[in-house]
């Protein structure tokens, strides 16, 4: 029987729930009769499952999922096409939560050094009392809790007192792109950070100078009607993640090739047509007015 009284999750508990649910390695998960492939750091869920697990209302869950996406903690996508599709949630920086690394090593070293110091202090005290002629009963030291039960007092495995994850700049950069893309098209399907995309994004970040430069790129995309898809032929977002990860496209974006072109007339100069077709239409209009 569970020792704890059932009660709603805190937000921290909800996030820890997601870390626990996430796949340690790629495999297939069954969900509502469908076999779905998930990558490392992903898991299949739904609003109803989270409602049952968290003890929250659906409205609160939707708001929490949205905030976690904006905070680059979670990324989400549909498992398959259809209105009844469950959600695949990705825990951003998942690798960091699985590698305490340095924190565990520090704790182990500290514990070992403390045991030695305490043991030396205990033996020294006992020896000093013996020199005074007092019989000293052999007692286990503070660091060796051997009270006759057969235990040696040795710590076989270090206990991590704190978790100090390394920063996954690639995962954070991808989550920032997804947040920007959904701000442009809220109905867009969530993309996933595949191994190939991770490799390319890591290379682009190294080339342009890191996360700060990537944030500048996303700002340029948001400010460009063409890259947003407003003036493109398809009417859809031009700067998809795969398009943006091509070195030539990223270079053009950073050089301003897709910046919005404001009419020169607004700066006091002659108006420049937006395209060759506009130039032809304007020329015909001028000729028509001149002959009337």
N, C-alpha and C positions, 0 to 999 in steps of 0.2 A: 504494500500500500504506500502511496506517495506520502511523504512526511510533511509536505507543504500544502497549505490551503490554496485552492485554485483562485487566482486573481489575475486581472489584466496585466499584460506586459508593460514595462516601461519602454521607452524608445531604445535605450541601450540594449535591453533584453531582446527586442525585436531585431536589432542589427546582429547581435550575437547568434540569434536563431538562424539568420541567413548564412553566417559564416559556417555554422555547424551543418546546415543543409547542403552547402555547395559541394560539388564533386571534387574530390582530391585529384582525380585523373579522368580523362575522357571516357565515357561509357554511355550505354543506353539506359534510359529510365522509362518505366511504365507509368502513364498518368491517364486516368479515365479511359482505359482500354487502348491507348495509343502508345506505341514505342517511340521515344523521342531521344535523339542523340544530344548529349550535352558535353561541353568542353570543361576543362579544369576551371574551377571557380564559378561554375554555373549550376543552376538547378531549376526544375520545372515546378511552377506553383500557380495559384490563382487567387483572386481576391477572396473567394469563399474559404479557401484553405487558410489564408492569413487571418481572416475574420475569426475562424475557429481557434487558431493557434494563439493569436494576440489577445482575443477577448475585446476587440474594438469594433466600432461601427464601420460600415463600408466607406462612409464619407471620410472618416479619419484615416483609414488605410490609404485611400486614393491620395489624400493630401500628403501623407507621410512618404509614399512612394515617389511622388512628384518632387518633394524636397530632397529626398535622398539622391535622386537623379541630378538635380541642380548642384548638390554638394559633392558630386562625383564620387559617391559611395556605392551607388547601384547603377546599372544600365539594364534596360529591358528590351525584349523583342518578342514577337509572336512566334509560337512553336510551329504553326502551320497556318495556311489560309483558312478563313472562315470566322464567323462571329463567335463561335464557341471555342476558339483556340485558347489554350492556356498560355501563360506567360513564362518565358525563360528569363530568369533574373541572373545577372552577372554581378558578383561581388568585386568591385574595383579594388586593385591592390591586394588581391587574394593571396598572392605569393608572400607578401610581407607578413600576413597573419599566420603563415605556416612556418616561418623561419625566425624564431626568437633570437637565434644566433648569439650575438655578442652579449645580450642581456643574460642568457643562461650561463655563458662562460664566466661572466663577472660574478654571478651569484655563487657558482661552484668554487671559484677561486677564493672568494671571501669566506665561504663556509669552511673550506679546508684550512685557510690561514687562521681563522678564529679557533678552530678545534686545536691546532698546534699550540697556539698561545695559551688557551685555557688549560690544556694538558700540562704544559711546562709550568704554569703558575701553580697548579694543584700539586705537582710532584715537588716543586721547590718548597712549597709551604710545609708539606709533610716531612721532607728531609730536615728542614730547619727545626721542626718540633722534635724530631728524633734526636738531634744533636743535643737537645737540652735534657735528654735522659727520659723523656716521656715516651711511652709506648704508643705508637700511632697505629690505629687500625686501618688497614688498607680499604680505601673507599673509592668507588668509581668517581671519576672527575665529572664536571658539569657537561663536558663535551662527549662523554662516553656513558650513555644511559644504560649501563649493564647492571641491573639490579638483581642478578641471579636468575634471570629468566632465559638465559642462553643467547640473548641478542648481543651482538658485538658493538653496537652503537655506530657502525659505519654507515654513512649515507651513500647508498648505491647510485642514486640518480639525482642530479641537481634539480632544485625546484625554482622555477623562474618567478621572481617576485614582481616583475614588470615586463611588459611587452613593448619592445622598441622596434617597430617595423621600419624597414628601409622604405624610402619613397619610390613608388612606381611611377616615374614621370611619363612613361609611355601610356599606361592605363589611364592616368589622369588627363593626358592630352586627348586621348580618344573619347573619354567621357565628356570633356569640354566641347568637343566637336559635336557629339550626339545632342548635348543640351542646346547648342546653337541651332542645329538642324531641326529639332523639334520646336524651337521658338519660331522658326520660319514656316514649318509645316507640321502643326501639332498632330496631324493624322498619319504622319510618316511611320513606316514600320521601323522598329529599332534594329540597328545593325549590330553585328558581333565583332569583337576584336579577335580575328582568326590569327593563327601563327604567322601567316604570310603578311597580313596587315601590320601586326606588331613589329615584324622585322623591318618593313618599309618605313613605318612611322618612326622607329628608333633611328634609322638612318637619316630621315629628313630632319629630326630634331637636332642631331649632331651637326648637320650641315648648316642649319639656320641659326644655331646658337642657343637652343634649349627652350623650355616652356614659355618664357617671356616672349620670345620671338613668335612662337606658335600662337599665343594669345593675340598678337598683333595681326597675324594672318587671318584669324577668325574674325577679328574686327573689320578687316578689309572686305572679307566675304559678306558680312552682314550689311556693309555700306554699299555694296555693288548691286544694282537692280539686275544686271545681267547674270551675275553669279547666283543671285537668289532665285533666278528663273523668271523674273517678271518681264524681261524683254527678250528672252530666248525663244527660239522657234517652238520648242516643246512645251514651254510654260512651266517646266519643272526645274528643280534645283540643279544647277550646272555643276557646282563645286561639291560633288559627292566625295566621300572619303577616298575612294579609289582614284577618282580624277585628280584630287588634290595631292595624292601621294606620288604622282608622277613628277619627277624632278623638273621637267620643262614647264609644266603647268604651275607648279609652286613658284618657280622663278618669275613667271609672268605676273602672277598675283602680287608678289612682293614688289615688283617693279612698277606696279600701277597700271598694267595694260587693260585691266577690266574695271578701273575706277569710273564712277559716273561722270559723264562729260556734260558740264554746264554750258549753256549758250554763251558765246563770247559777248553777246550784246549786254548781258548782265554786268559785264566788266567794262563796258564802254566801247567795245570793239565791234566789228561786223559780225553778224550771226553766221555760225558755221552749221550747215545742214547735218542732221544726225546720221544720215546715210546717203549713198548715191541715189537711191530712189526718192528720198526727200528732196534732193537737189534737183532732180528732173521735174518733180511736181511743182517746185517753187519757180523754176525757170518757165514752165508752161503758164503758170499763173501770172507771172510778170509780163510775158508776151501777150497774154490775153488782155490784161489791163491796159497795156500800151496801145493796142489797136482799137480800143473803144473810145 
